[in-house]
Amino acid sequence: MALNNRYDFVMIFDVENGNPNGDPDAGNAPRMDVESGLGYVTDVCLKRKIRNYVELVKEGVPGYNILIKPDKPLNEKFAEAYRTENLETGKKGKNVDDVKKAREYICKNYFDVRAFGAVMSTGDDPCGIVRGPVQINFARSISPINALDITITRQAKTGDTEMGRKSIIPYALYRAEGYVSAALANKSTGLTEEDVELLWTSIINMFENDHSAARGKMCMRKLYVFKHDNVLGSCPSHILFDKITIQEKEGRIPRSLEDYVIQVDNNMPQGVEMIEKL
């Protein structure tokens, strides 16, 4: 079913005694803006967790495969699309129509491509480039983060020492914003209303089956969805995002959600409905 509504959304989540997204260029320490001290989590990290949840709940369901995962090379999956559509494989200089058919096959069978898009122009059996209708910005912490480098002891020796290190954040509250373009979904990937509902469910539950000692306690606290009454939208997204403000309470060192005030302006522009999913 074609999408009849554009959506914008705001996610608010927190981490306690963990590392939400390590930076490999900084010894896997929590990612941080060195000028402001604010922490951030990349869109790639957030999309990975959505993919993982969809794969978990939709395993074996036609149309809900996940393309971006470490099971087999992408070029093999592209060649599989050609074979399934009875197209010639392994030949340079592909016919434009063949590439289009293969791309449509990928969009139909892989949820993450329908949602986030993909660059599939590699190898001898390219499937083109798909711009995804679902886009997510980097998440940014509300307050500057205090990353602690904790020394730990371990039973298993890897060298001459039993000592190790672990980077954690005692507590941080993050906010991320995203978009669902109905126009792009209808034009290119075929993202459906059912897919969008699965997206909301995945965002709400993205941390619930992703717990680890390294990430600590991570929780999705709020999900606000702005639903426009048409395909192109009734209001610029930044005006809607400004309807939700988060402030740190005075005189507190943030260590829980209770140390913040989340305020929501429910006076929506004409043609926009705000839905509090969580």
C-alpha positions in Angstrom: 0.0 0.0 0.0 1.4 3.4 -1.0 2.2 5.9 1.8 -0.3 8.7 2.0 1.5 10.6 4.8 4.9 12.1 5.5 6.3 11.5 8.9 8.9 13.1 11.1 9.9 11.7 14.5 12.0 12.2 17.6 13.6 9.5 19.6 14.8 10.0 23.2 17.0 7.3 24.8 19.5 7.0 27.6 22.5 4.9 28.6 23.6 4.0 32.1 27.1 2.7 32.9 27.8 1.8 29.3 29.2 2.8 26.0 26.4 3.4 23.5 28.7 3.8 20.4 32.4 3.4 20.6 34.8 5.4 18.4 37.5 3.1 16.8 39.6 6.2 16.2 39.7 6.9 19.9 40.4 3.5 21.4 36.6 2.7 21.2 35.8 5.4 23.8 32.3 6.9 23.6 31.9 9.2 20.7 32.1 12.9 21.7 32.2 16.3 20.2 35.5 17.6 21.6 34.4 21.3 21.4 31.1 21.0 23.3 31.6 17.8 25.3 28.3 16.4 24.0 28.2 12.7 23.2 26.8 11.4 20.0 25.6 8.1 18.4 25.9 7.6 14.7 22.9 6.9 12.4 24.7 3.8 11.3 24.6 2.5 14.8 20.9 3.2 15.2 20.0 1.7 11.9 22.0 -1.5 12.8 19.8 -2.0 15.8 16.6 -1.5 13.8 17.9 -4.1 11.3 18.7 -6.5 14.0 15.2 -6.3 15.5 13.5 -6.7 12.2 15.6 -9.7 11.4 14.7 -11.2 14.8 10.9 -10.8 14.6 10.6 -11.3 10.8 13.0 -14.2 10.2 11.8 -16.3 7.4 9.0 -13.9 6.4 9.1 -13.1 2.7 9.9 -9.5 2.0 11.7 -8.9 5.3 15.2 -10.1 4.6 18.1 -7.9 5.7 20.7 -7.0 3.1 23.3 -5.3 5.2 24.6 -8.1 7.5 27.7 -10.2 7.7 26.4 -13.4 6.3 27.7 -13.4 2.7 29.2 -10.9 0.3 26.8 -8.3 -1.1 27.9 -9.1 -4.7 26.5 -12.7 -4.2 23.2 -11.3 -3.1 23.1 -9.0 -6.2 23.9 -12.0 -8.4 21.1 -13.9 -6.7 18.6 -11.1 -7.7 19.7 -11.5 -11.3 19.3 -15.2 -11.3 15.9 -15.1 -9.6 14.7 -12.6 -12.2 16.2 -14.8 -15.1 18.7 -12.1 -16.0 22.1 -12.7 -17.4 24.9 -12.6 -14.7 28.6 -11.9 -14.7 28.6 -9.7 -17.8 30.0 -6.2 -17.9 28.0 -3.3 -19.2 24.5 -4.3 -17.8 21.3 -3.4 -19.6 19.6 -0.5 -17.8 16.3 -2.4 -17.7 18.1 -5.4 -16.1 19.5 -3.2 -13.4 16.1 -1.8 -12.8 14.5 -5.2 -12.5 17.2 -6.4 -10.1 16.8 -3.2 -8.0 13.1 -3.8 -7.8 13.7 -7.4 -6.6 16.0 -6.2 -3.9 13.6 -3.5 -2.7 10.7 -6.0 -2.6 12.7 -8.6 -0.7 14.9 -6.6 1.7 13.3 -4.4 4.4 16.4 -2.4 5.1 16.7 -1.4 1.5 13.1 -0.4 1.3 13.6 1.7 4.4 17.2 3.1 4.4 18.2 2.6 0.8 21.6 1.2 -0.3 24.5 1.6 -2.7 24.4 -1.6 -4.8 26.6 -0.6 -7.8 29.5 -3.0 -7.1 30.5 -6.2 -8.8 29.5 -7.6 -12.2 25.8 -7.7 -11.3 25.0 -4.2 -10.0 21.6 -3.3 -8.7 22.0 0.4 -8.8 21.6 3.0 -6.0 18.5 3.3 -3.9 17.9 6.5 -1.8 16.0 5.4 1.3 12.9 7.2 2.4 13.8 6.7 6.1 16.6 8.8 7.3 17.9 9.3 10.9 20.2 12.0 12.1 23.1 11.4 14.6 21.8 11.2 18.2 23.3 13.9 20.5 23.4 14.0 24.3 21.5 16.7 26.1 24.3 17.4 28.5 28.1 17.0 28.1 29.2 13.4 28.8 31.7 12.3 31.3 33.5 9.3 29.8 35.3 7.2 32.4 38.2 4.9 31.5 37.7 2.1 34.0 40.5 -0.4 34.8 39.3 -4.0 35.1 40.9 -7.3 36.0 40.4 -10.4 34.0 41.0 -14.1 34.4 42.1 -14.8 30.9 45.6 -13.4 30.2 46.3 -12.1 26.7 49.9 -11.0 27.5 51.9 -10.2 30.6 49.1 -8.5 32.5 45.7 -9.4 33.8 44.6 -5.7 33.6 42.2 -4.3 31.0 40.3 -1.1 30.4 36.7 -0.3 29.7 35.2 3.1 28.7 31.8 3.9 30.1 29.4 6.8 30.6 27.8 6.9 34.0 24.6 8.4 32.5 23.6 10.3 29.4 20.3 11.2 27.7 20.3 11.3 23.9 18.0 12.7 21.3 17.8 11.7 17.7 15.5 13.0 14.9 14.3 11.2 11.8 12.2 11.5 8.7 10.0 9.2 6.5 9.5 10.6 3.0 6.3 9.2 1.5 7.1 10.8 -1.8 10.4 8.9 -2.0 8.9 5.7 -0.7 6.2 5.7 -3.4 8.6 6.7 -6.1 11.5 4.4 -5.5 11.4 1.7 -2.8 7.8 0.7 -2.2 7.9 1.2 1.6 4.4 0.4 2.9 2.3 1.5 5.8 3.0 -2.0 7.4 6.7 -1.3 7.0 6.3 2.1 8.8 4.5 0.5 11.7 7.3 -2.1 11.9 9.7 0.8 12.0 8.0 2.3 15.0 8.0 -1.1 16.8 11.6 -1.6 16.0 12.6 1.8 17.4 10.7 1.2 20.6 12.4 -2.2 21.1 15.8 -1.7 19.4 17.7 -2.0 22.7 15.6 -4.8 24.3 17.4 -7.6 22.5 20.7 -5.8 22.1 21.9 -5.8 25.7 25.6 -6.3 26.4 28.1 -5.6 29.2 29.8 -3.0 27.0 26.7 -1.0 26.3 25.4 -1.1 29.8 21.7 -0.2 30.4 20.2 1.4 27.3 16.5 2.3 27.1 14.3 4.0 24.6 12.4 6.5 26.7 10.2 8.4 24.2 9.2 8.2 20.6 7.2 11.1 19.2 5.8 10.8 15.7 4.6 13.8 13.6 2.1 12.6 11.0 1.4 14.9 8.1 -2.0 14.7 6.3 -0.4 14.5 2.9 2.5 13.0 1.0 4.7 16.1 0.8 4.1 17.4 4.3 2.3 20.3 5.8 5.1 21.9 7.8 8.9 22.0 7.8 10.4 19.3 10.1 12.5 21.7 12.2 9.4 23.5 13.4 7.9 20.2 14.6 11.2 19.2 16.2 11.2 22.5 18.1 7.9 21.4 19.8 9.9 19.1 22.0 12.5 20.5 24.4 14.6 18.8 27.0 16.3 20.7 29.8 18.5 19.6 32.6 17.2 20.3 36.1 19.3 22.9 38.0 21.6 21.8 40.7 21.8 18.2 39.7 24.4 15.9 38.2 22.5 13.9 35.6 22.3 10.3 36.6 18.7 9.4 35.5 15.8 10.5 33.4 14.4 12.2 36.5 17.1 14.8 36.3 15.6 16.2 33.1 12.4 17.9 32.1 10.8 17.0 28.8 8.4 19.6 27.5 6.0 19.1 24.6 4.1 21.9 22.9 0.9 20.1 21.7 -0.2 23.0 19.5 0.5 21.5 16.1 0.4 23.3 12.8 -2.6 22.7 10.6 -2.3 19.3 8.9 0.0 17.7 11.4 -0.9 15.3 14.2 1.6 14.3 16.9 1.4 10.7 18.2 3.3 9.8 21.3 4.3 6.2 20.5 6.2 5.7 23.8 
